[in-house]
């Protein structure tokens, strides 16, 4: 995955939502930017026109990234369910 800053607005909203994606694909919500503020911003892949406070928060997140731990139990359950499906047995978690 690559690091990314996403700024988007849902139709009818008056604010834009700001999200930062770290290199492990984890999404962090930074908050909202008012429409008046975003009208002056042209978001580009180099983040040159992103507000300073958004860039600062994104850099802090990226600087403190932690590799997610593997979910061993979740993966084991997933494998058991897939094994049941492969054998033609209805999976049951009971």
C-alpha positions in Angstrom: 0.0 0.0 0.0 1.1 3.6 -0.4 0.6 6.5 1.9 -2.3 8.8 0.9 -4.4 11.7 2.0 -8.0 11.5 0.9 -10.3 14.5 1.0 -13.9 13.9 -0.1 -17.4 15.2 0.3 -20.6 13.3 0.1 -23.4 14.9 -1.9 -25.4 17.4 0.0 -22.8 17.9 2.8 -21.2 21.2 3.6 -18.0 19.7 4.9 -15.2 17.5 3.4 -14.0 14.5 5.3 -10.2 14.1 5.7 -8.6 10.6 5.9 -5.0 9.5 5.9 -3.9 6.1 4.8 -0.7 4.7 6.2 1.6 2.3 4.4 -0.1 -0.7 5.9 -3.5 0.3 4.6 -4.9 1.5 7.9 -7.2 4.5 7.5 -7.1 7.3 10.0 -9.9 9.9 10.1 -8.5 13.4 10.8 -11.8 15.3 10.9 -13.6 17.7 8.6 -12.8 20.8 6.5 -15.5 23.4 5.7 -16.4 24.0 2.1 -15.1 27.6 2.2 -11.7 26.3 3.2 -11.5 23.5 0.6 -12.5 25.8 -2.3 -9.0 27.3 -2.0 -7.3 23.9 -2.1 -6.5 21.9 -5.1 -5.6 18.5 -3.8 -2.8 16.7 -5.8 -0.7 13.6 -5.3 2.3 15.6 -4.0 0.2 17.2 -1.2 1.5 20.6 -2.1 -1.8 22.4 -1.5 -3.1 20.4 1.4 -3.6 22.6 4.5 -0.5 22.6 6.8 -2.3 21.2 9.8 -3.5 18.2 7.6 0.0 17.6 6.3 1.4 17.8 9.8 -1.1 15.3 11.2 -0.5 13.0 8.2 3.3 13.1 8.7 2.9 12.3 12.4 0.7 9.3 11.6 3.2 8.1 9.0 6.2 8.7 11.3 4.6 6.5 14.0 3.2 3.7 11.9 3.1 0.3 13.5 2.9 -2.9 11.5 -0.4 -4.6 12.4 -0.2 -7.9 14.3 -1.4 -11.0 12.5 -4.8 -12.3 13.7 -3.8 -15.9 14.2 -7.2 -17.0 15.7 -9.1 -15.2 13.0 -7.0 -16.8 10.3 -7.4 -20.2 11.8 -11.2 -19.8 11.9 -11.2 -18.6 8.3 -9.2 -21.6 7.2 -11.5 -24.0 9.0 -14.6 -22.4 7.3 -12.9 -22.7 3.9 -11.9 -26.3 4.7 -15.6 -27.1 5.5 -16.7 -25.4 2.2 -14.1 -27.4 0.2 -15.4 -30.6 1.7 -19.0 -29.7 0.9 -20.0 -29.4 4.6 -22.0 -26.4 5.8 -19.7 -24.3 8.0 -20.9 -23.9 11.6 -19.3 -21.8 14.4 -21.3 -23.5 17.1 
